């Protein structure tokens, strides 16, 4: 699933190719991804100029000169692409915006779980979806305020988009590993220092992922993500990523927390 780093990478790409362009046509190849009537969407888009882009959590916004925003949510397999001629459209293009530059921008989604919506503003959409502050913007104080009285284990809370928007499963595992906190710690047991460590880890993981354009194999060797990749797709006999990057004799453990596959180091993240 595209997480915050992927969506930020998509947003930056869209900002380069869409900014100040006028939409000359809307091409819908599969209306399944539309969360608004096709005719309504076409009327709202054609002839409008895109004046900016933004992102909140896993949602990407295209600001229109009408004041409305076009919302792209990428679901499980969504992506973006650009092309000029119909035969060059990326495979699984569901919707394409034709631009005044001659370029076409594609909403690509093999499994069709993504959605395209209209909203009156980013704030209106945030309230309607009950999204918390973006994970890149939330402060350590806000994080502590939202979590310090909760008697719930930490990992599901960090995945709750109403608390902070944009943290997905692998990101939360990485954040907790970098902060040396067990995913089943009860939130209210964390100290102020641990909340600060948690916030620092969120920033580290997200900025690292965005800096590498979400190409996980290029992440630093100190990241837990390599153990997850090993577990999912390793060639037999290549087990160098099975072990904690801090403790070469400690094997990374896989369990399920809140129904989600979870990776931890038993040494770094000892359960209380």
C-alpha positions in Angstrom: 0.0 0.0 0.0 1.3 3.5 -0.8 2.2 5.1 2.5 3.0 8.7 3.4 6.6 8.6 1.8 5.2 7.2 -1.5 2.3 9.7 -1.6 4.7 12.6 -0.9 6.9 11.3 -3.8 3.8 11.2 -6.0 2.8 14.8 -4.9 6.2 16.2 -5.8 6.0 14.5 -9.2 2.5 15.9 -9.7 3.6 19.4 -8.6 6.3 19.3 -11.4 4.0 18.3 -14.2 0.6 19.8 -13.2 1.2 23.1 -11.6 -0.4 26.0 -13.4 -1.7 23.7 -16.1 -5.3 23.8 -17.3 -7.3 20.6 -17.5 -8.6 20.3 -21.1 -10.3 16.9 -20.8 -11.1 14.2 -18.3 -10.6 10.6 -19.6 -12.3 7.9 -17.5 -11.3 4.4 -18.4 -12.8 2.8 -15.3 -15.3 4.7 -13.2 -14.9 2.2 -10.4 -12.3 4.5 -8.8 -14.5 7.5 -8.9 -16.2 8.5 -5.6 -18.2 11.2 -7.4 -20.4 11.1 -10.5 -18.4 11.2 -13.7 -20.4 14.1 -15.1 -20.0 16.1 -11.9 -16.3 15.5 -11.9 -15.9 16.5 -15.5 -17.9 19.7 -15.0 -15.7 20.5 -11.9 -12.4 19.9 -13.7 -12.4 20.7 -17.4 -11.3 24.3 -18.0 -9.9 24.6 -14.4 -6.3 25.4 -13.7 -4.3 23.5 -11.0 -2.8 26.1 -8.7 -1.1 23.9 -6.1 -0.6 20.5 -4.6 -0.6 19.3 -1.0 -0.8 16.2 1.1 -2.3 15.0 4.3 -1.3 11.6 5.5 -1.9 9.2 2.6 -4.1 11.7 0.7 -2.9 13.9 -2.2 -4.7 17.1 -3.1 -4.8 19.1 -6.3 -5.9 22.6 -5.7 -8.2 24.1 -8.4 -8.6 27.7 -9.3 -12.3 27.3 -8.4 -11.4 26.8 -4.8 -12.2 23.1 -4.8 -9.7 20.3 -4.4 -9.3 17.1 -6.3 -8.5 14.3 -3.8 -6.5 11.3 -4.9 -6.3 8.4 -2.4 -4.2 5.5 -3.7 -5.6 2.5 -1.9 -3.5 -0.7 -2.0 -1.8 -0.3 -5.3 -2.3 3.2 -6.6 0.4 5.1 -8.6 0.7 8.1 -10.9 2.2 8.4 -14.4 2.6 10.9 -17.3 2.5 10.4 -21.0 1.6 12.2 -24.2 0.0 9.7 -26.6 -2.8 7.2 -25.8 -0.8 4.1 -26.7 1.8 5.1 -24.1 -0.6 5.2 -21.2 0.7 3.2 -18.2 -0.9 -0.2 -17.8 -3.9 0.0 -15.4 -4.5 3.6 -16.1 -8.0 4.2 -14.7 -8.4 8.0 -15.1 -6.3 10.6 -17.0 -6.2 14.3 -16.9 -5.4 15.9 -20.2 -3.4 19.1 -19.8 -2.9 22.3 -21.8 0.7 21.4 -22.2 -0.2 18.3 -24.1 0.8 16.0 -21.3 -1.6 13.5 -19.8 -1.4 12.5 -16.1 -2.6 9.1 -15.1 -4.2 7.7 -12.0 -2.9 4.1 -12.1 -4.4 1.4 -9.9 -4.2 -2.3 -10.7 -6.5 -3.5 -8.0 -8.9 -0.5 -8.1 -9.0 0.2 -4.4 -8.0 3.8 -4.8 -10.5 6.6 -5.0 -10.8 10.0 -6.7 -13.0 12.6 -4.9 -13.9 16.3 -4.9 -13.8 18.4 -1.7 -14.6 22.0 -1.0 -11.2 22.3 0.8 -8.4 20.3 2.4 -9.8 21.2 5.8 -13.3 20.2 4.9 -12.0 16.8 3.8 -9.9 16.4 6.9 -12.9 17.0 9.1 -15.1 14.7 7.1 -12.6 11.9 7.3 -11.7 12.7 10.9 -8.0 12.9 10.2 -5.4 14.0 12.8 -2.4 16.1 12.1 0.0 15.0 9.4 2.7 12.7 10.8 5.4 15.1 9.5 3.8 18.0 11.2 2.7 16.7 14.6 4.8 17.9 17.5 6.1 15.8 20.4 3.8 17.7 22.7 0.8 17.0 20.5 1.7 13.3 20.4 2.1 13.1 24.1 -1.2 14.9 24.7 -3.1 12.6 22.4 -1.6 9.4 23.8 -0.5 9.9 27.4 -3.9 9.0 28.9 -4.7 6.1 26.7 -4.8 2.6 28.2 -4.4 1.0 24.8 -1.3 -0.6 23.4 0.8 1.7 21.3 0.9 0.2 17.9 -2.8 0.4 17.0 -2.9 3.9 18.3 -0.1 5.0 16.0 -2.0 3.4 13.1 -5.1 5.3 14.0 -5.4 8.1 11.3 -7.5 10.2 13.7 -4.5 10.5 16.0 -1.9 11.3 13.4 -2.4 10.8 9.6 0.1 8.9 7.5 1.6 6.1 9.6 1.2 2.7 8.0 2.2 -0.8 9.3 5.8 -1.0 8.3 6.4 2.7 9.3 5.1 2.1 12.8 7.3 -1.0 13.2 10.3 1.0 12.1 9.5 4.0 14.3 9.1 1.8 17.4 12.3 -0.1 16.6 14.2 3.2 16.2 12.7 4.5 19.4 13.4 1.2 21.2 9.8 0.8 22.4 7.8 -2.4 22.3 4.6 -2.2 20.2 2.5 -3.6 23.0 3.5 -1.0 25.6 0.4 0.7 27.0 0.5 4.3 25.8 0.0 5.9 29.2 3.1 4.2 30.6 5.5 6.1 28.3 7.6 8.8 29.9 8.0 12.3 28.4 11.5 11.2 27.2 10.0 8.2 25.5 7.4 10.4 23.7 10.2 12.6 22.6 12.1 9.6 21.3 9.0 8.4 19.6 8.5 11.8 17.8 12.2 11.9 16.8 11.9 8.4 15.3 8.8 9.4 13.3 10.6 12.2 11.8 13.7 10.1 11.1 11.8 7.3 9.4 9.6 9.5 7.3 12.4 11.9 6.2 14.7 9.0 5.4 11.9 7.2 3.3 11.0 10.4 1.4 14.7 11.2 0.8 15.1 7.7 -0.8 11.8 8.1 -2.7 10.4 5.1 -0.8 13.0 2.8 -2.3 13.3 0.6 0.7 16.3 -1.4 -0.4 18.3 1.8 -0.3 17.5 2.6 3.3 20.4 2.6 5.9 21.5 -0.8 7.2 20.4 0.4 10.6 16.7 0.1 9.5 14.5 -2.8 10.5 12.8 -2.7 7.0 15.5 -5.0 5.7 14.3 -7.8 8.1 10.7 -7.3 6.7 12.0 -7.6 3.2 14.0 -10.7 4.0 11.0 -12.4 5.6 8.8 -11.6 2.6 11.1 -12.3 -0.3 14.5 -13.5 0.7 16.4 -16.1 -1.3 17.1 -19.2 0.8 20.5 -19.1 2.4 20.8 -15.2 2.4 19.9 -14.5 6.0 22.0 -11.5 6.8 18.9 -9.4 7.4 17.3 -11.8 9.9 19.2 -10.3 12.7 19.0 -6.9 14.5 21.3 -4.4 13.0 22.4 -3.4 16.5 22.8 -6.9 17.9 24.0 -9.3 15.3 23.2 -12.4 17.5 19.6 -11.4 18.1 17.1 -12.6 15.5 14.2 -10.3 14.6 10.9 -11.7 15.9 7.7 -11.7 13.9 4.3 -11.6 15.7 0.8 -10.2 15.3 -0.2 -7.1 17.2 -3.8 -5.8 16.7 -4.1 -8.3 13.8 -1.1 -6.8 11.9 2.2 -8.5 11.2 4.7 -6.9 13.5 8.5 -7.1 13.6 10.6 -6.4 16.7 14.0 -6.9 18.2 13.6 -8.8 21.5 16.8 -7.1 22.8 16.1 -3.5 21.8 12.4 -3.6 22.4 12.0 -5.7 25.5 8.4 -5.9 26.7 7.7 -4.6 30.2 
